[in-house]
Amino acid sequence: MKQDNSNKDFSIYACDLCGCDETIEVPHARIYTNDQAVDICKNCGFVYVKKRRSFKTIAKVWSDEMYGNKYTANNPMVLARQTYIANFSDNYLKLKGKHICDIGAGEGQFLNIAKNYGASVFGIEPSQKNCSNLKKNEIDCFQGTIEEYYSKFKTKKQFDIVFIMWTLENCNSCKNMISMAHSLLKDNGAIVVATGSRILVPFKKPLHMYLTNNFESKEPADAHAFRFSANTLKGLLSKSKFEVVHSNPYIDNDILSVIALKKETSFEWEKDNYMDVYHFFKRWHAETLLYYPPEEVLD
């Protein structure tokens, strides 16, 4: 990690997955991100934002600026994908009687679903507003980040299953989040990670909707710093002493989800070729221009 002297709030990070600091920029990304770079690791092909703020600052952005303003899980699309993850997990892990934790629990919608499967639920969530909503729904929770929770309870192996759903992308260090989840799990516990299936699969949305949700975002790109393919997500888990045992059919699905079991050793994993990732984004930009006028995208 290097301090970015142009802005004291930001630091420059090497690849969370392999530690390499040699990258190539995602082509055309700056068009959509208000001239902010998104990079591809030249060693393993991981896509990430190198210039990032602290975990506390990023959590505050999501708590104060995103929830209740730009984002809510209370919509049919999010409900559908959370229901999918609950059923996918129950098929392989059986949620009934399990003590589960949702890192980045949000408004508690997933934990309410999990309760219907007979799980004992707990949420870690930095937003005071969201935690108030969790408590109203009789869901036990910790108000704060996973880093803050870990600093208080790292000696306790509390949970049978940890869920990280559409949250691993939005932290300061995905490596640290997975490592802390490992420590909080009971022996032979499991982790379920869910994210969007977007990289090195058929295109599922225009590029601007993946990078920013609009054509020119003013928000710092580190609010969504990590973007996973199947290989890089499985690689992160394998390096972090998890044995990947199941993944969903992500090729033709909007969702990429992986189930892995806690172990005491790391595992071999498959890298992405960074030039394959680079050319994938070039094709994605060209595909986007087929559906949106070039002047609208490039203005």
C-alpha positions as a Markdown table, in Angstrom:
| # | Residue | x | y | z |
|---|---|---|---|---|
| 1 | Met | 0.0 | 0.0 | 0.0 |
| 2 | Lys | 1.3 | 3.5 | -0.9 |
| 3 | Gln | 0.0 | 6.8 | 0.2 |
| 4 | Asp | -1.5 | 8.9 | -2.6 |
| 5 | Asn | -0.1 | 12.4 | -1.9 |
| 6 | Ser | -2.6 | 14.0 | -4.3 |
| 7 | Asn | -5.4 | 13.2 | -1.8 |
| 8 | Lys | -4.6 | 12.1 | 1.7 |
| 9 | Asp | -7.9 | 10.2 | 1.9 |
| 10 | Phe | -6.7 | 7.7 | -0.7 |
| 11 | Ser | -4.0 | 5.1 | -0.8 |
| 12 | Ile | -2.7 | 3.0 | -3.7 |
| 13 | Tyr | -3.1 | -0.8 | -3.3 |
| 14 | Ala | -1.6 | -3.8 | -5.0 |
| 15 | Cys | -3.8 | -6.7 | -6.2 |
| 16 | Asp | -5.7 | -8.2 | -3.2 |
| 17 | Leu | -5.7 | -11.6 | -4.9 |
| 18 | Cys | -2.0 | -12.1 | -5.8 |
| 19 | Gly | -0.1 | -9.0 | -4.4 |
| 20 | Cys | 1.2 | -7.9 | -7.8 |
| 21 | Asp | 1.3 | -4.2 | -8.5 |
| 22 | Glu | 1.6 | -4.3 | -12.3 |
| 23 | Thr | -1.7 | -3.5 | -14.0 |
| 24 | Ile | -3.3 | -2.4 | -17.2 |
| 25 | Glu | -6.3 | -0.2 | -17.2 |
| 26 | Val | -9.7 | -1.5 | -18.2 |
| 27 | Pro | -10.1 | 0.0 | -21.7 |
| 28 | His | -12.7 | 2.7 | -22.1 |
| 29 | Ala | -13.6 | 2.6 | -18.3 |
| 30 | Arg | -12.6 | 6.3 | -17.8 |
| 31 | Ile | -15.4 | 7.3 | -20.3 |
| 32 | Tyr | -18.0 | 6.0 | -17.8 |
| 33 | Thr | -16.3 | 6.7 | -14.4 |
| 34 | Asn | -15.6 | 10.4 | -14.6 |
| 35 | Asp | -12.0 | 9.7 | -15.6 |
| 36 | Gln | -11.3 | 7.3 | -12.8 |
| 37 | Ala | -9.2 | 4.2 | -13.6 |
| 38 | Val | -10.3 | 0.6 | -13.1 |
| 39 | Asp | -7.3 | -1.8 | -13.4 |
| 40 | Ile | -6.6 | -5.4 | -14.4 |
| 41 | Cys | -3.8 | -7.2 | -12.6 |
| 42 | Lys | -1.2 | -8.4 | -15.1 |
| 43 | Asn | -0.4 | -11.5 | -13.1 |
| 44 | Cys | -3.9 | -13.0 | -12.3 |
| 45 | Gly | -6.4 | -10.9 | -14.3 |
| 46 | Phe | -8.3 | -9.6 | -11.2 |
| 47 | Val | -10.2 | -6.4 | -11.9 |
| 48 | Tyr | -10.0 | -3.8 | -9.1 |
| 49 | Val | -9.7 | -0.1 | -8.3 |
| 50 | Lys | -6.1 | 0.6 | -7.1 |
| 51 | Lys | -6.9 | 4.0 | -5.5 |
| 52 | Arg | -9.0 | 3.5 | -2.4 |
| 53 | Arg | -10.1 | 5.2 | 0.8 |
| 54 | Ser | -10.2 | 3.5 | 4.3 |
| 55 | Phe | -12.7 | 0.9 | 5.2 |
| 56 | Lys | -14.4 | 3.4 | 7.6 |
| 57 | Thr | -14.8 | 6.0 | 4.9 |
| 58 | Ile | -16.2 | 3.5 | 2.3 |
| 59 | Ala | -18.6 | 2.1 | 4.9 |
| 60 | Lys | -19.8 | 5.7 | 5.7 |
| 61 | Val | -20.4 | 6.3 | 2.1 |
| 62 | Trp | -22.7 | 3.3 | 1.8 |
| 63 | Ser | -24.4 | 4.0 | 5.1 |
| 64 | Asp | -25.0 | 7.8 | 4.7 |
| 65 | Glu | -25.1 | 8.3 | 0.9 |
| 66 | Met | -26.3 | 5.0 | -0.7 |
| 67 | Tyr | -28.9 | 3.6 | 1.6 |
| 68 | Gly | -32.1 | 5.6 | 1.8 |
| 69 | Asn | -30.9 | 7.8 | -1.1 |
| 70 | Lys | -29.6 | 5.8 | -4.1 |
| 71 | Tyr | -30.0 | 2.2 | -3.0 |
| 72 | Thr | -32.5 | 0.0 | -1.3 |
| 73 | Ala | -32.9 | -3.8 | -1.3 |
| 74 | Asn | -36.6 | -3.4 | -1.0 |
| 75 | Asn | -37.4 | -4.2 | -4.7 |
| 76 | Pro | -38.4 | -7.3 | -6.6 |
| 77 | Met | -35.0 | -7.8 | -8.3 |
| 78 | Val | -33.0 | -7.9 | -5.0 |
| 79 | Leu | -35.6 | -10.0 | -3.3 |
| 80 | Ala | -35.4 | -12.5 | -6.2 |
| 81 | Arg | -31.7 | -12.8 | -6.0 |
| 82 | Gln | -31.6 | -13.1 | -2.2 |
| 83 | Thr | -34.3 | -15.8 | -2.4 |
| 84 | Tyr | -32.2 | -17.6 | -5.0 |
| 85 | Ile | -29.1 | -17.5 | -2.7 |
| 86 | Ala | -31.1 | -18.8 | 0.3 |
| 87 | Asn | -32.4 | -21.7 | -1.7 |
| 88 | Phe | -29.1 | -22.4 | -3.3 |
| 89 | Ser | -27.4 | -22.5 | 0.1 |
| 90 | Asp | -30.1 | -24.6 | 1.7 |
| 91 | Asn | -29.8 | -27.2 | -1.0 |
| 92 | Tyr | -26.1 | -27.8 | -0.1 |
| 93 | Leu | -25.7 | -26.6 | 3.5 |
| 94 | Lys | -29.2 | -27.0 | 5.1 |
| 95 | Leu | -29.9 | -23.7 | 6.9 |
| 96 | Lys | -32.3 | -25.1 | 9.5 |
| 97 | Gly | -30.7 | -24.9 | 13.0 |
| 98 | Lys | -27.6 | -23.2 | 11.6 |
| 99 | His | -26.2 | -20.0 | 13.2 |
| 100 | Ile | -25.6 | -17.7 | 10.2 |
| 101 | Cys | -24.1 | -14.3 | 9.8 |
| 102 | Asp | -24.7 | -11.8 | 7.0 |
| 103 | Ile | -21.8 | -9.4 | 6.5 |
| 104 | Gly | -23.3 | -6.2 | 5.2 |
| 105 | Ala | -26.8 | -7.2 | 6.2 |
| 106 | Gly | -28.4 | -4.0 | 4.9 |
| 107 | Glu | -32.0 | -3.7 | 5.6 |
| 108 | Gly | -32.3 | -7.4 | 6.7 |
| 109 | Gln | -34.3 | -8.7 | 3.9 |
| 110 | Phe | -32.1 | -11.8 | 3.4 |
| 111 | Leu | -32.0 | -12.6 | 7.1 |
| 112 | Asn | -35.8 | -12.5 | 7.2 |
| 113 | Ile | -35.8 | -15.1 | 4.3 |
| 114 | Ala | -33.2 | -17.2 | 6.1 |
| 115 | Lys | -35.4 | -17.2 | 9.3 |
| 116 | Asn | -38.1 | -18.9 | 7.2 |
| 117 | Tyr | -35.6 | -21.8 | 6.6 |
| 118 | Gly | -35.2 | -22.2 | 10.3 |
| 119 | Ala | -31.8 | -20.5 | 10.6 |
| 120 | Ser | -30.6 | -18.5 | 13.7 |
| 121 | Val | -29.6 | -15.1 | 12.1 |
| 122 | Phe | -27.2 | -12.3 | 12.9 |
| 123 | Gly | -26.2 | -9.3 | 10.9 |
| 124 | Ile | -23.1 | -7.1 | 10.7 |
| 125 | Glu | -24.1 | -3.7 | 9.3 |
| 126 | Pro | -22.5 | -0.2 | 9.6 |
| 127 | Ser | -25.7 | 1.8 | 8.9 |
| 128 | Gln | -27.5 | 3.0 | 12.1 |
| 129 | Lys | -30.8 | 3.2 | 10.1 |
| 130 | Asn | -30.5 | -0.3 | 8.8 |
| 131 | Cys | -29.6 | -1.7 | 12.2 |
| 132 | Ser | -32.7 | 0.0 | 13.6 |
| 133 | Asn | -34.7 | -1.8 | 10.9 |
| 134 | Leu | -33.0 | -5.1 | 11.8 |
| 135 | Lys | -33.9 | -4.8 | 15.4 |
| 136 | Lys | -37.5 | -4.0 | 14.6 |
| 137 | Asn | -37.6 | -7.3 | 12.7 |
| 138 | Glu | -36.2 | -9.0 | 15.8 |
| 139 | Ile | -32.8 | -9.7 | 14.1 |
| 140 | Asp | -29.8 | -9.5 | 16.3 |
| 141 | Cys | -27.0 | -7.3 | 14.8 |
| 142 | Phe | -23.8 | -5.4 | 15.3 |
| 143 | Gln | -23.7 | -1.8 | 14.1 |
| 144 | Gly | -20.3 | -1.4 | 12.5 |
| 145 | Thr | -18.0 | -2.8 | 9.9 |
| 146 | Ile | -16.6 | -6.4 | 9.7 |
| 147 | Glu | -13.3 | -4.9 | 10.7 |
| 148 | Glu | -14.7 | -3.4 | 13.8 |
| 149 | Tyr | -16.6 | -6.6 | 14.7 |
| 150 | Tyr | -13.5 | -8.7 | 14.1 |
| 151 | Ser | -11.4 | -6.5 | 16.4 |
| 152 | Lys | -13.9 | -7.3 | 19.3 |
| 153 | Phe | -14.8 | -10.9 | 18.7 |
| 154 | Lys | -11.9 | -12.5 | 16.7 |
| 155 | Thr | -11.3 | -15.1 | 19.3 |
| 156 | Lys | -14.8 | -16.5 | 19.0 |
| 157 | Lys | -15.7 | -19.1 | 16.4 |
| 158 | Gln | -19.4 | -18.3 | 16.4 |
| 159 | Phe | -21.0 | -19.1 | 13.1 |
| 160 | Asp | -21.9 | -22.1 | 11.0 |
| 161 | Ile | -22.3 | -20.1 | 7.8 |
| 162 | Val | -21.2 | -16.6 | 6.8 |
| 163 | Phe | -22.9 | -14.9 | 3.9 |
| 164 | Ile | -21.3 | -12.1 | 1.9 |
| 165 | Met | -23.7 | -11.0 | -0.8 |
| 166 | Trp | -23.0 | -8.1 | -3.1 |
| 167 | Thr | -20.8 | -6.7 | -0.3 |
| 168 | Leu | -17.3 | -8.1 | -1.1 |
| 169 | Glu | -17.2 | -5.7 | -4.0 |
| 170 | Asn | -17.7 | -2.7 | -1.8 |
| 171 | Cys | -15.1 | -2.8 | 0.9 |
| 172 | Asn | -11.5 | -1.6 | 1.3 |
| 173 | Ser | -9.9 | -5.0 | 1.2 |
| 174 | Cys | -11.8 | -8.1 | -0.1 |
| 175 | Lys | -8.8 | -10.2 | 1.1 |
| 176 | Asn | -9.2 | -9.0 | 4.6 |
| 177 | Met | -13.0 | -9.4 | 4.6 |
| 178 | Ile | -12.6 | -13.1 | 3.6 |
| 179 | Ser | -9.9 | -13.7 | 6.1 |
| 180 | Met | -12.0 | -12.2 | 8.9 |
| 181 | Ala | -14.9 | -14.3 | 7.9 |
| 182 | His | -12.7 | -17.4 | 8.1 |
| 183 | Ser | -11.7 | -16.6 | 11.7 |
| 184 | Leu | -15.3 | -16.1 | 12.8 |
| 185 | Leu | -16.5 | -19.5 | 11.4 |
| 186 | Lys | -16.7 | -22.6 | 13.5 |
| 187 | Asp | -14.4 | -25.5 | 12.4 |
| 188 | Asn | -15.7 | -26.9 | 9.1 |
| 189 | Gly | -18.0 | -23.9 | 8.8 |
| 190 | Ala | -19.0 | -22.6 | 5.3 |
| 191 | Ile | -18.9 | -19.3 | 3.5 |
| 192 | Val | -21.4 | -18.3 | 0.7 |
| 193 | Val | -20.3 | -15.4 | -1.5 |
| 194 | Ala | -22.6 | -13.9 | -4.1 |
| 195 | Thr | -21.9 | -11.3 | -6.7 |
| 196 | Gly | -22.8 | -10.4 | -10.3 |
| 197 | Ser | -21.8 | -12.8 | -13.1 |
| 198 | Arg | -20.3 | -10.3 | -15.5 |
| 199 | Ile | -16.7 | -10.9 | -16.4 |
| 200 | Leu | -15.7 | -13.5 | -19.1 |
| 201 | Val | -19.3 | -14.5 | -19.6 |
| 202 | Pro | -21.9 | -13.4 | -22.2 |
| 203 | Phe | -22.7 | -9.7 | -21.9 |
| 204 | Lys | -25.7 | -9.2 | -19.6 |
| 205 | Lys | -26.0 | -5.4 | -19.5 |
| 206 | Pro | -24.5 | -2.3 | -21.1 |
| 207 | Leu | -21.0 | -1.4 | -19.8 |
| 208 | His | -22.0 | 1.9 | -18.2 |
| 209 | Met | -24.6 | 0.1 | -16.1 |
| 210 | Tyr | -21.9 | -2.3 | -14.8 |
| 211 | Leu | -19.3 | 0.3 | -14.0 |
| 212 | Thr | -21.4 | 3.2 | -12.7 |
| 213 | Asn | -25.2 | 2.7 | -13.2 |
| 214 | Asn | -25.1 | 5.8 | -15.4 |
| 215 | Phe | -23.0 | 7.3 | -18.1 |
| 216 | Glu | -20.7 | 9.5 | -16.0 |
| 217 | Ser | -20.6 | 8.9 | -12.3 |
| 218 | Lys | -19.2 | 11.6 | -10.0 |
| 219 | Glu | -18.8 | 9.1 | -7.2 |
| 220 | Pro | -15.3 | 7.7 | -6.3 |
| 221 | Ala | -14.8 | 4.4 | -8.0 |
| 222 | Asp | -13.7 | 2.7 | -4.8 |
| 223 | Ala | -17.3 | 2.5 | -3.5 |
| 224 | His | -17.3 | -0.6 | -5.8 |
| 225 | Ala | -13.6 | -1.5 | -5.9 |
| 226 | Phe | -13.6 | -5.2 | -6.8 |
| 227 | Arg | -15.1 | -7.0 | -9.7 |
| 228 | Phe | -15.0 | -10.8 | -9.9 |
| 229 | Ser | -14.9 | -13.5 | -12.5 |
| 230 | Ala | -15.5 | -17.1 | -11.5 |
| 231 | Asn | -11.8 | -17.7 | -11.4 |
| 232 | Thr | -10.8 | -14.7 | -9.3 |
| 233 | Leu | -13.6 | -15.3 | -6.8 |
| 234 | Lys | -12.7 | -18.9 | -6.4 |
| 235 | Gly | -9.0 | -17.9 | -6.2 |
| 236 | Leu | -9.6 | -15.4 | -3.4 |
| 237 | Leu | -11.4 | -18.1 | -1.4 |
| 238 | Ser | -8.8 | -20.8 | -2.2 |
| 239 | Lys | -6.0 | -18.5 | -1.1 |
| 240 | Ser | -7.8 | -17.7 | 2.1 |
| 241 | Lys | -8.0 | -21.3 | 3.3 |
| 242 | Phe | -11.4 | -22.2 | 1.9 |
| 243 | Glu | -12.1 | -25.2 | -0.2 |
| 244 | Val | -14.6 | -24.4 | -3.0 |
| 245 | Val | -17.2 | -27.1 | -3.1 |
| 246 | His | -20.1 | -25.7 | -5.2 |
| 247 | Ser | -20.8 | -22.9 | -7.6 |
| 248 | Asn | -24.0 | -22.0 | -9.4 |
| 249 | Pro | -24.4 | -22.1 | -13.2 |
| 250 | Tyr | -23.1 | -18.6 | -13.6 |
| 251 | Ile | -22.5 | -18.6 | -17.4 |
| 252 | Asp | -26.2 | -18.0 | -18.2 |
| 253 | Asn | -27.2 | -16.5 | -14.8 |
| 254 | Asp | -27.0 | -12.9 | -13.6 |
| 255 | Ile | -25.6 | -14.2 | -10.3 |
| 256 | Leu | -22.2 | -15.7 | -9.5 |
| 257 | Ser | -22.3 | -17.6 | -6.2 |
| 258 | Val | -19.7 | -19.9 | -4.6 |
| 259 | Ile | -19.9 | -22.1 | -1.5 |
| 260 | Ala | -16.7 | -23.0 | 0.2 |
| 261 | Leu | -15.7 | -24.8 | 3.4 |
| 262 | Lys | -13.3 | -23.5 | 6.1 |
| 263 | Lys | -10.0 | -25.4 | 6.1 |
| 264 | Glu | -6.6 | -24.8 | 7.5 |
| 265 | Thr | -4.6 | -24.7 | 4.3 |
| 266 | Ser | -4.8 | -22.8 | 1.0 |
| 267 | Phe | -5.6 | -24.4 | -2.3 |
| 268 | Glu | -4.4 | -24.2 | -5.9 |
| 269 | Trp | -6.5 | -21.8 | -8.1 |
| 270 | Glu | -6.8 | -20.8 | -11.7 |
| 271 | Lys | -5.8 | -17.3 | -12.9 |
| 272 | Asp | -7.5 | -15.3 | -15.6 |
| 273 | Asn | -5.3 | -14.2 | -18.5 |
| 274 | Tyr | -5.2 | -10.4 | -18.2 |
| 275 | Met | -5.3 | -9.9 | -21.9 |
| 276 | Asp | -8.4 | -12.0 | -22.2 |
| 277 | Val | -10.0 | -9.7 | -19.6 |
| 278 | Tyr | -8.7 | -6.6 | -21.4 |
| 279 | His | -10.2 | -7.7 | -24.8 |
| 280 | Phe | -13.4 | -8.7 | -23.1 |
| 281 | Phe | -13.9 | -5.2 | -21.9 |
| 282 | Lys | -13.1 | -3.8 | -25.4 |
| 283 | Arg | -15.8 | -6.0 | -26.9 |
| 284 | Trp | -18.2 | -5.0 | -24.1 |
| 285 | His | -17.7 | -1.3 | -24.9 |
| 286 | Ala | -18.2 | -1.9 | -28.6 |
| 287 | Glu | -21.4 | -3.9 | -27.8 |
| 288 | Thr | -22.7 | -1.1 | -25.6 |
| 289 | Leu | -22.3 | 1.3 | -28.6 |
| 290 | Leu | -24.7 | -0.9 | -30.6 |
| 291 | Tyr | -27.5 | 0.0 | -28.2 |
| 292 | Tyr | -26.7 | 3.5 | -27.2 |
| 293 | Pro | -25.8 | 6.4 | -29.6 |
| 294 | Pro | -22.0 | 7.0 | -29.6 |
| 295 | Glu | -22.5 | 10.7 | -28.8 |
| 296 | Glu | -24.5 | 9.8 | -25.7 |
| 297 | Val | -21.7 | 7.4 | -24.4 |
| 298 | Leu | -18.7 | 9.5 | -25.6 |
| 299 | Asp | -20.0 | 13.0 | -24.9 |
